[in-house]
Amino acid sequence: MSTMITLYHGTTNTRAHEIIQNGFDEIRIPRIDQVMLGKSKRRPGSLGYGLYGFQDDAGLATKFINKFTQNGMIVQFQVCLGFACVLNFVDSLTDMQLFSQWQADDRRQRLFKGLKQQYQNKVSQAELDGAMIEIYIVELLRHRLVERIDAVCSATHTVLANQPNSQRLPKGIEYAIRSNNRIQRMTIQIVKHGG
């Protein structure tokens, strides 16, 4: 069973027009050995690698991009996601419990110690959490517990422009889309300026 979700992505004016013309860039997930060693060219986001967007809330995307530029724009798009292909930290107690059990397993403590030397959970981005999610997804796939993971979603604690004192309270729902195949190309549009 699939559902259509509307997401809002904050980006620069130039990049927004490139997205309208050409679509989103290919989503590249680094090899897991690069993630584990901290050797990937890009750092993972709080939900791992992917295209980030806020569900049903252009205002969150606006506040996010305003941290970086006053000339930002908001791109709206839809994704079609199957429930079984989403790692859901919003309303799937099963996903939350299984991830928690995986983290608590004593066999992984050495791995996590190494990750903590490469990544940190900062106020602006929890890259350590993102690296752990990447390893968890690889293990789910390796053990054939899932066919694929097209997205990760969670309540967002993203630090936004003009809201420095509420980092721990959720502001909405954020997705990291891991496959361009899920993006409905014809739905991509600029909906407003970030300012």
N, C-alpha and C positions, 0 to 999 in steps of 0.2 A: 504494500500500500504506500503510495506516494502523496506528498502534499506540496503545494506551491507556497513559498515563503518570499516576502518582499524584504529586501535588504537595502541599506543606505551606506554608501562608501564615500568618505571625505577624501578629497585629493586636490592637487593644484589645478588651476585653471587650464594650463597647457595639457596636463595629463588627462583631465576630464574630456577635452575635445579629441584627444588621441583615442580614448576608450570608445567614444561615440563613433568615431570613424572606423576603428580597427577591432573593436572588442577588447576584452581584458587580455593582458599578456598571459602566456602559458604559465600555469601554476607549477612550479618546480619544487619538489620535495627532495632535499639532499639525501644522499646515502646515509644509512644509519651509522656507519662507522665514522663519518665526518661529524655527525651530530654528537656522538659519544665522546669524541676527542676534542670537541669544540673547534673543529677545523673548517666548518662550513663558512662560506663567504658572508652569509646573512645569519643573524641571530634569530632564534625562534621567538615568535610572539607568545603571549600567555597561553594560547590554545594550540601551540605548535605552528607549523608552516601552513600558509594558505592565503587566500584573499579574504580580508576582514570586512565585515559589514554589520551594522546594527539593525536588528529586526524591527520593522514597523515604526522607526523613529528617526526621521531626518534631523531632528534637533540634536540628538546625540552625535551624529556624524558632523554636524555643523560645529558643535562645541569642541569636538576632537580636532578637526582640521584647523580651527582658530588658534590652537596652541602653537601652530607652526607658521601660519600665514593668514593674512587678512584677505588674500585674493583666492581663497579656496573655493571649490565647488562641490556640490553633492550629486553623486551619481546614484540613481535608483535602478535596481534590477531585480529580477526574480530568479529563484533557483527551485528546481524540482528535486525533492529529496525523499528517498525511501526511509522509513523509520528505522529499518534494520541497518542502514548504512550511515547513521549519525551517532557519534559518541556524544550522548546527551547528559550534560551536567546541570540541566535546568529542572527537568521533571521526570527523569528516569532514575528512580532509586536503585534499580539493578545496576545501571552503569556506574553510579557513584560508589556503590558498595564494592563492586568487583574491582574498580580502580584502587579503592582504599585497601582492599585485601592484597592486591598485587604490590602496592607500595610497602605494606607492612611485612611482606615476606622477608625473612632473615637472609635468604640467598641473594637478595638484591641490594643489601646495605653497602657492600663494597662498590658496586656500580654507582649508587647514589653519592657515595663519598667522592668518587672521581668526577661525577657531574657537578657537584658543588664547587669543585676547584675551577670548573670552566664557565659556570653560569651562576647568576644571582637572580633572586626575586627582588626587583626594585619596585618602588612606588609606581613608576611609569609603565613597567612591563615585567611580568613574571616569566623571564626566559628559562629559569630552572624548571618551572612547571611545564612550560612548552616542550623542553627537551625530554622530560619524563613522559609526557603524552606521546611524543614521537616514538619512543622506545616501546611504550605500551601498545601502540597501534601495530608496530612491527611484530610484536609477540602474538597479538590477537590473530594477525594474518598468518604467521608462521604455524601456529597451532590450529589453523583453520576454524577458529571460533567465529569469524566473520568472513564474508566474501570480499568486502572492501569497506573502507571508511571514506565517505565523500565529504564529510563535514564534522566539525566539533563545535558544540555550542555550550555556552555557560552564561550565568548572570554576569554582567560586566561591572567591574570595579575601576574601569579606566579613569584616570585622572583627567578631568576636563578643564578647559579654560574657565576661569572665574569660579571654580569650585574646588579649592585646595583642601578643604577640611572634611570631606566626606568620602575618603577613599575606601572604607570598608563596607559601606552600604551600597547594595546593588542599584544601578541606575537604569538597567534595561537588560536586553539579551543580545549577546554578540556571537557571531558565527565566524569560524575560519573555514572557508570553502576550499577543499583540497583537490577539486577536479573541475576544469572548465566545462566538461560535458554536462554538468548539472546547471550551468548558467543558461537561462533562456535569452539568447542573443537579441531577439526582437524586442525584449522588454527594457533594454538598457536605454536610459535617458537622463539628461541633466535636469534636476528638479529645482535647484536653487543655488545661489551663491553662498559660500560659507560664512560670509560676513554679516 
